[in-house]
Amino acid sequence: MIITKTPFRISLFGGGTDYPAWYRYHGGEVISFTIDKYCYLTTRLLPPFFDHKYRIAYSKVETTKNIDEIQHPVVREGIRKYCPDLGLEIHHDGDLPARSGVGSSSAFAVGLISALSFLKNLELSKAELANQAIELEQNILKENVGSQDQIACALGGMNYIKFGGEREWISEKLELTDTLKNELERRLVLVYSGIHRSSSDVQVNLLVDLSKKSKIMNRTIELARECSQVLQNGKDLDLIGDMLDESWDLKKAMNSHAVTSDLEILKQRSKSAGAIGGKVLGAGGGGFCIFWVKDGDREKFIKEFNLGTYVPVKISEEGSTFVLK
């Protein structure tokens, strides 16, 4: 039996510039970090005593005799690529809901590939694991997803990721002191809106007329650079709240499907409760939002905001790992 544990991520700035349709021509830069909320996948060889060859348990349970009948696309194509000859039972547990903007789909893909490759005695580095997940989601499944989530979930920690060029991407891990990490965690408030959406469906509109969005996309890259400077040079962390507010407006300008009227209500409510700024995570359209508060104001904000579901989080330094193998 194999159990993988893969962290979810929060993307701060640069989202959208991690799509190959953009960065292969213009380059991209993203800053994000993983949190102490995880996707767990339990995988085992299925004993030869059943009528089925595959049993997949997630929000529903599938049992089938052949790969083509598996409905979960990531599981189906993952097994087809890595373990087409093995009978398998795969069970998913997640700390946060799917399709919510925290990279859950990519965390699932990374964790699954890690488990399946281990079964075939393939040793993948974390960078190789990220690349395999990008290949699966973008090229095999043809999903409208970028490349940052797979990298973040595989590597873990706070990362500044640059896209483009022969290597496609490189990542610089930002080393945070305990003092800085604690202050970031005190200022960050993660709230679940309760609004479900498909990231791939929302992002279709982002990819329309990309060439006309150059000014906006380049500004998101500048925000990623500015955030990196704030974190590394000891600048006032209130600046990140202001930058998140600008990011909210840029996301609306890039993709009209990303910020709904319900999300605007959340934003207005957060301001009334004392937030400096905030943004909707991932593709937008629903899912999770983060709000940035002044140091010491977090509990006051949560009490006065009183909307959605608050989820306490800490920054996680570990990437995708094995709990059992």
N, C-alpha and C positions, 0 to 999 in steps of 0.2 A: 504494500500500500504506500502511496505517495501523497503527501499533503503540501501544496504550495500556498504561500502567503504573499500577496502582491498589494502594495499600497495604492490608494487613490491619490489624486493630485489636485492642487489648486493652482491654476494658471493666473499669474498677476498681469503681465503685459506681453504684447506681441502676438496674441492669438490671431489667427487668420494668415499670418505670414509664414506659417509652417505647412502650408499646402503646396505640394509640388508644382501645381499649375502657376503658382506665384514665385516661389523661391528659386526655381531652376532658371528663371530669367532675371530676377531682381534681388535674390537673397532674402533671408528672413532671420529674425532674432526673437527669442522668447525667454522670459524668466518665469519659473514656476517652482513649486516645492511639493513634496509628498507629505501626507498626513497620517496620523495613527489610526486610520480606518482602512480596512483591508478586504480584498477579495480572496476567499479561501476555496481551493479546489482539491477535493479528495479523489484520487484516481487509483484504480486497482485493476489487475487482470481479472476478468470474469471467469469463475470456475466453469468447467464444461458440463454443467448439470441443468442448464436452462434451455428453454425453447428459443430464447433471444440471444443475440450476440452482443448487443449494446443496451445498456441502461443508463439514461442521462436524466439526472434530477436537478431541476432549477426551479423556476416558478411553476413548472409542470413536470411531469415524469414521462419520459419516452422509453419504450422498449421496442426494439426492432431487430431484424435479422440481417439487414444490410445497410451499408453506409448511406446509400441514396435516400433511404427513408427517414434519416435523421432530420428533424425540422430545424434544430438550432444550427444556424449557418456556420458559426465559428467552430463548433464541435465537429460538425460534419466535415468541413474542409480541413480542419486540423488533423482529424483521424485519417482522412484520405491521404494527406501529405506525409504524415509521420508514422502512423501505425495501422496501415490498411489490413494487415494480417492478424491483428490481435483483437480478441474479445475484451471489451472494456466496460467498466462501470465508473461513471464520473458524477460527482455530487458537488454542487455549488452552494456556498454560503457567503453572503456579503454583508458588511457592516452598514452600508448605505444603499439606497435604492438605485436600480439601473436607470439609465436614460435621464440623468439628473445633473450633468455638467462637471462631474468630478473624475472623468476618465475611466468610468467603470467598464466600458466595453473593451478598451485597450488593456486594462488591468486583467480582465478575463482572458483575453488573447495571450498576453504575456505569461500568465500563470499556467494556462493550458499547454502552450508550446514548451514551457520549462518541464512540465511533467511528462509530456509525450516524448520529447527528445531524450529525457533521462531513461525512459523505458527502452529506447533504441540504442542506449549507450553512446549518445551524442553529448559531448561536453561543450556547452555554449557559454561564451563570455556574456556579461550583461549587455554589452554593445551588440553582440550577435543576436542575443535574445530580442532586443529592441528592433533590429533590422528584420528579423524573421516575422515579428508581429506586424510591422509596417507592410511587409510583402503580403501577408495573409489578408489584412484588412483592405488595403488599397488595390492590390493587383489581382488577388484571387477572388475576393468578395465584391470588389468594385464599390466599396462604401465611400461616401463623400466625407472622408475624415482626413485630418492633417497628420503630421508626423511627430508632434511634440509629446502626446500622451504616452505612446509606447516607450519612448525614451525615458520620460520622467518615471513611469511606473517600474521600468526595469532597473534604473540606476538608483533611485531614491535620493533624498536630500533636497537642498536648494540648488538649482542648476540654471546656468545661463547657457542657452543652446543656440548655436548659429547654424543656419541652413544655407545650402548652396555650395557649388564647387564640386570637385571630383569626389570628395568623400561624402557628399550629400549633407552631412551634419557633423558638428563637433560640439562637445559639451564641456563647460567649465564648472566644476563644483564650487559653490560659494561657501567657504567655511565660516560658520557663524559662532561667535562666542556664546557661552551660556547666557550671559546677560542680555545680549541682543536677541537671542532666540526667545527668551522669556518675555521680553518686551513686545516682540512681534506677536506672540501668542496672546498677550493681554489685550492687544489692540484689535485683533481679528475676531469678528463674530460671523460664524457660518450659520445661515438660515435656509431651511428647506421651504420652498414656496408651496409645495404640494401640487404643482402644475406639471403634468407628464408631457413629454414630447420626445420625438426621435431626432437625435443630433444630425443624422445623415439627411433627414428631410429638411430641417431648418437650414442647414448649410448649403443646400442647393442654390439658394438665392445669393449667398455670398460669392459664389464662383461665377455669377453672371456679370459680364462686362468688367472683368478684373482690371483691364488696362485703363479704365476710366476712374479707378479707385486708388491710383498710385499715391496721391497726396495723403489720403487717409491711412493707407497701409504703411507708408514711410513714417508717419507720425506715431503709429503704434510701435514701430521699431525704436524710435527715439525715446518713447516712454520706457521701454525695456532697458535701454541704456541708462536713462536717468535713474531708474529704480536701482539698478546695479550700483551706481555711484552713491546713492543714498545709503545703501546697505554696507558698502565697503569703506566709505569715508566718514562715517559717523554723523551724517546729516540728520536734521530733524525728521523724525518718522511721520509727523503730521503731513509732510509733503506727499507721502504715498496715498493718503486719503484724497488729496486734491487730484492726484494723477488718476486714481480710480474713477473719480467723477468724470474726468475728461474721457477716460476709456469707455465709460457707459455711453457717452454721446457719440464717440467714434464707432462703437458697435452698431448703434442705430443707423448711422450714416452708411456703414458698409453693407448692412443686411436688414431690410425692413421687417423681416420675420423674427429678428433676434429679441427685440424689446416690445412686449405687448402692453396693452393698457393696464392689465393686472399687475405687471411688473413695475410700471410707472407708479402705481399706487403704493407698492412696497417701498420704492425709492423715496417718495414724498414722506411716507410714514417714518422712514429711517432718519430723514433730516430733522423731522419734528422731535424725534427721540434723542437727537444729539450726534448723529454720525457725521464725520467729516466728509466721507465719500463712500462709494460702494460700486459694485458691478455684478452683473449676472454672469455666472460661470459657464464655461464651455461654449457651445453654439448659441446659447440663449433660448428664448421661447418659453422658459420655465425652469424647473429644477432648482438648483441651489444658487443663492446669492451670498456674497461676502460684503460686510460693512466694516468700515475702519473708524475706530473711535480714539479719543484722546486717552493717554495712559491714566488709568484709575477710574475711567468712566464706563467700563464694560458692563458691570452689574446694573448700573443705573440705566444704561441704554437697553439692556435686555428686558428690564422691568417695564420701561415706558414704551418700547416698541411693541411687545406683546402680540406678534403676528407671525404666522408660520411656525415652524419647529426649529428651535435652536439646538445646534449640535456642537458640544465642546470638542475642540481638536488641539493637538500638538503637532509640531513639525517632526516628521519621521526621517531618520537618516538612512534606514535600510531600504534597499530596493526589493525586488522579488527574491524570495528566499524559500528554502525548504523547511517545513516544520517537521516533516518525517519523510524518510526515503530509505 
